[in-house]
Amino acid sequence: IADAEENLGESEVREAHLAKSLYYIRIGDKEKALEQLKLTETKTVAVGQKMDLVFYTLQIGFFYMDFDLISKSIDKAKNLFEEGGDWERKNRLKVYEGLYCMATRNFKKATDLFLGSISTFTTYELFPYETFIFYTVLTSIISLDRVSLKQKVVDAPEILTVIRKIPNLSEFLNSLYDCQYKSFFLAFAGLTEQIKLDRYLHTHFRFYMREVRTVVYSQFLESYKSVTIEAMAKAFGVTVEFIDLELSRFIAAGKLHCKIDKVAGVLETNRPDAKNALYQATIKQGDFLLNRIQKLSRVIDL
């Protein structure tokens, strides 16, 4: 650095500072790496190079799972893009933001971001493409409706090329869409260890397990006005007692719209009427608006 400052130009000085930053990142010295990256930024003019420094900061954030640092860096990157930025870096940022959303349990937004960058993935410094597809499929299953899942995931050529390389994932996705519930549960059991050991998903393991089961039970019950508990247990390849205990928990939590007739051994669905709910919401909002107008009229009269 000293030699560059004395004998060389500004770009060589920046390169020397960047090399020092990368060294601190490589040895895992978080504080010095962040400090050196800030110093390198003061020597940087081009927006693209500034973006690269933000990506290095994001890598440090993900390594240490420092969500505050990640959130601030993503906001900073978005502000830089307003000054100008190329598509390749914009697509890279989508993956970083998607990973942040997934790690903070915002699976819906993570799905949108992952699907938006599936055909332009270049973020190999975070994880390989197979891992990216693994995350995309897992988040899509609990975030997308059946039609969207078919269009964007089940039939997506980018996913089809690699999904079979990931154990149990193809069976997990396709058996859900094809309503092969026994196969789905077997594939799900095979994936649990992989989810549990994943550094970004392990903290959400229990939540994700519940959400997936909500999706699959809802899909099964969608076809019936009423169905015997025994028939459902048989479809899933589990015991009647297990299904009874499972559904009672989900019903009590408001996740499933049905009731259990224990005497008759029957499940009766009571799906909420969307039109009726909309009508009730309109009346409620209308009353609220009328009250506000009355209050306003009193003030105007004065």
C-alpha positions in Angstrom: 0.0 0.0 0.0 2.8 2.4 0.9 4.6 1.6 -2.3 1.4 2.2 -4.3 0.8 5.5 -2.6 4.3 6.7 -3.3 5.1 5.4 -6.8 1.8 4.3 -8.4 -1.6 5.7 -9.3 -5.0 5.7 -7.5 -6.3 2.5 -9.0 -3.2 0.6 -7.8 -3.7 2.1 -4.3 -7.4 0.9 -4.4 -6.3 -2.6 -5.5 -3.8 -2.8 -2.7 -6.5 -1.9 -0.1 -8.9 -4.4 -1.6 -6.3 -7.1 -1.4 -5.9 -6.3 2.3 -9.7 -6.4 2.8 -9.9 -9.8 1.1 -7.1 -11.1 3.3 -9.0 -10.2 6.4 -12.2 -11.8 5.0 -10.2 -15.0 4.3 -8.9 -15.3 7.8 -12.3 -14.4 9.3 -11.3 -11.2 11.0 -14.7 -9.5 10.8 -14.0 -6.1 12.4 -10.8 -5.5 10.5 -12.4 -6.7 7.2 -15.3 -4.3 7.6 -13.0 -1.5 8.5 -10.7 -2.1 5.5 -13.7 -2.4 3.2 -14.9 1.0 4.3 -11.4 2.4 3.6 -11.4 0.7 0.2 -14.7 2.3 -0.6 -13.3 5.8 0.0 -10.8 5.0 -2.8 -13.5 3.7 -5.1 -15.3 5.8 -7.7 -17.1 3.3 -10.0 -20.6 2.2 -8.9 -20.0 -1.4 -10.0 -16.8 -1.6 -7.9 -18.7 -0.1 -4.9 -21.4 -2.8 -5.4 -18.7 -5.5 -5.3 -17.6 -4.2 -1.9 -21.2 -4.4 -0.7 -21.3 -8.1 -1.8 -18.1 -8.7 0.2 -19.8 -7.1 3.2 -22.9 -9.3 2.7 -20.7 -12.4 2.6 -19.2 -11.5 6.0 -22.8 -10.9 7.2 -24.0 -14.3 6.1 -20.9 -16.0 7.5 -21.5 -14.5 10.9 -25.3 -14.5 10.5 -25.3 -10.8 11.3 -28.8 -9.9 10.1 -28.5 -6.2 11.0 -25.3 -5.9 8.8 -27.0 -7.9 6.0 -30.2 -5.7 6.1 -28.2 -2.4 6.0 -25.9 -3.7 3.2 -29.0 -4.7 1.0 -30.5 -1.3 1.5 -27.1 0.3 0.6 -26.9 -1.9 -2.6 -30.4 -0.8 -3.7 -29.5 2.9 -3.2 -26.3 2.3 -5.3 -28.5 0.8 -8.1 -30.4 4.0 -8.3 -27.1 5.7 -9.4 -26.7 3.0 -12.0 -25.7 -0.7 -12.1 -25.6 -3.6 -14.4 -28.1 -6.5 -14.7 -25.6 -9.1 -13.6 -25.1 -7.5 -10.2 -28.8 -6.8 -9.9 -29.5 -10.5 -10.3 -26.8 -11.4 -7.8 -28.4 -9.1 -5.3 -31.8 -10.9 -5.8 -30.2 -14.1 -4.5 -28.5 -12.4 -1.6 -31.8 -10.7 -0.6 -33.7 -14.0 -1.1 -31.4 -15.8 1.2 -31.8 -13.0 3.8 -35.6 -13.3 3.5 -35.4 -17.1 3.8 -33.1 -16.9 6.9 -35.5 -14.4 8.5 -38.6 -16.6 7.8 -40.1 -14.4 5.0 -40.6 -17.4 2.7 -43.0 -15.7 0.4 -40.6 -12.9 -0.6 -37.7 -15.3 -0.8 -39.7 -17.5 -3.3 -40.4 -14.5 -5.5 -36.7 -13.4 -5.5 -35.3 -16.9 -6.1 -37.7 -17.6 -8.9 -36.8 -14.2 -10.4 -33.1 -15.1 -10.6 -33.4 -18.8 -11.4 -32.4 -18.4 -15.1 -29.6 -15.9 -14.4 -27.9 -17.5 -11.3 -24.3 -16.6 -10.9 -23.9 -16.3 -7.2 -21.6 -19.3 -6.7 -19.7 -17.6 -3.9 -22.7 -18.2 -1.7 -23.7 -21.8 -2.7 -23.7 -24.1 -5.7 -26.7 -24.1 -8.1 -28.1 -27.4 -6.7 -28.4 -25.8 -3.2 -30.1 -22.8 -4.8 -32.7 -25.1 -6.5 -33.1 -26.9 -3.1 -34.0 -23.6 -1.4 -36.2 -22.5 -4.3 -38.3 -25.7 -4.2 -38.6 -25.7 -0.4 -39.8 -22.1 -0.2 -42.1 -22.4 -3.2 -44.0 -25.4 -1.8 -45.2 -23.4 1.2 -45.6 -20.0 -0.6 -47.3 -20.7 -4.0 -50.7 -21.9 -4.9 -51.1 -25.1 -6.9 -51.4 -23.5 -10.3 -48.3 -21.3 -9.8 -46.3 -24.2 -8.4 -47.0 -26.2 -11.6 -46.1 -23.3 -13.9 -43.1 -21.9 -12.1 -41.5 -24.9 -10.3 -42.8 -28.4 -11.4 -42.5 -27.6 -15.1 -39.5 -25.2 -14.9 -36.7 -26.4 -17.2 -34.0 -24.9 -15.0 -35.3 -26.9 -12.0 -35.9 -30.1 -14.0 -32.2 -30.2 -15.1 -30.9 -30.5 -11.5 -33.7 -31.6 -9.2 -32.9 -35.3 -9.5 -29.3 -34.7 -8.3 -30.8 -33.7 -4.9 -32.0 -36.8 -2.9 -35.7 -37.0 -2.2 -36.4 -33.5 -3.6 -38.0 -34.5 -6.9 -40.3 -37.0 -5.1 -41.1 -34.4 -2.5 -42.3 -31.9 -5.1 -44.0 -34.1 -7.6 -45.8 -36.4 -5.1 -47.3 -33.3 -3.6 -48.5 -32.0 -6.9 -49.7 -35.5 -8.0 -51.5 -36.0 -4.7 -49.4 -39.1 -3.9 -49.5 -38.4 -0.2 -47.9 -41.6 1.0 -44.9 -41.0 -1.3 -44.9 -37.4 -0.2 -44.5 -38.3 3.5 -41.7 -40.7 2.7 -39.8 -38.1 0.7 -40.4 -35.5 3.4 -38.9 -37.8 6.0 -35.9 -38.2 3.8 -35.5 -34.4 3.5 -35.9 -33.6 7.2 -32.2 -34.3 8.1 -31.0 -32.1 5.2 -33.3 -29.2 6.4 -32.2 -29.7 10.0 -28.5 -29.5 9.1 -28.8 -26.5 6.8 -27.3 -23.4 8.4 -30.0 -21.0 7.1 -33.0 -23.3 7.7 -32.2 -25.2 10.9 -33.6 -22.5 13.1 -36.9 -22.6 11.2 -37.1 -26.4 11.1 -40.2 -26.9 13.3 -42.0 -24.0 11.7 -41.2 -25.3 8.2 -42.4 -28.8 9.1 -45.7 -27.4 10.3 -46.2 -25.2 7.3 -45.6 -28.1 4.8 -48.0 -30.3 6.7 -50.6 -27.5 6.7 -50.2 -27.3 2.9 -50.6 -31.0 2.3 -53.5 -31.6 4.7 -55.3 -28.6 3.2 -54.8 -29.9 -0.3 -56.2 -33.3 0.7 -59.3 -31.8 2.4 -60.0 -29.4 -0.5 -61.5 -32.3 -2.5 -64.0 -33.4 0.2 -67.0 -32.1 2.0 -66.5 -34.9 4.5 -64.1 -37.9 4.6 -63.5 -40.6 7.2 -60.4 -40.3 9.3 -59.5 -43.9 8.4 -59.5 -43.0 4.6 -57.2 -40.0 5.3 -54.8 -42.1 7.4 -54.7 -44.7 4.7 -53.9 -42.1 2.0 -51.0 -40.7 4.1 -49.7 -44.2 5.2 -50.1 -43.4 8.9 -52.3 -44.5 11.8 -55.7 -43.1 12.6 -54.4 -41.9 16.0 -51.6 -40.0 14.4 -54.0 -38.2 11.9 -56.4 -37.5 14.7 -53.7 -35.9 16.9 -52.2 -34.0 14.0 -55.4 -32.5 12.7 -56.7 -31.5 16.2 -53.5 -29.4 16.6 -53.8 -27.7 13.3 -57.6 -27.1 13.7 -57.0 -25.5 17.2 -54.4 -23.2 15.7 -56.8 -22.1 13.0 -54.6 -23.6 10.2 -57.2 -26.0 8.9 -60.9 -25.3 8.3 -62.6 -28.6 9.3 -64.0 -30.3 12.4 -63.5 -33.9 13.7 -66.6 -36.0 14.4 -64.9 -38.5 16.7 -68.0 -40.6 17.2 -68.7 -41.1 13.5 -64.9 -41.1 12.7 -65.5 -38.4 10.1 -63.8 -35.1 9.1 -66.2 -32.4 8.0 -64.7 -29.4 6.1 -66.1 -26.0 6.7 -64.1 -23.8 4.3 -64.7 -20.1 4.8 -66.8 -18.4 2.2 -64.6 -15.9 0.4 -67.5 -13.8 -0.8 -69.2 -13.7 2.6 -65.9 -12.7 4.2 -65.5 -9.9 1.7 -69.0 -8.7 2.3 -68.5 -8.6 6.1 -65.2 -6.7 5.6 -66.9 -4.2 3.3 -69.7 -3.5 5.9 -67.1 -3.1 8.7 -65.0 -0.7 6.7 -68.2 1.2 5.6 -69.2 1.7 9.2 -65.7 2.9 10.1 -65.8 5.4 7.2 -69.3 6.7 8.2 -68.1 7.3 11.7 -65.1 9.2 10.5 -67.3 11.4 8.2 -69.7 12.2 11.1 -66.8 13.3 13.3 -65.4 15.4 10.5 -68.8 17.0 9.8 -69.0 18.1 13.5 -65.6 19.8 13.3 -66.6 21.5 10.0 -69.9 22.8 11.5 -68.0 24.4 14.4 
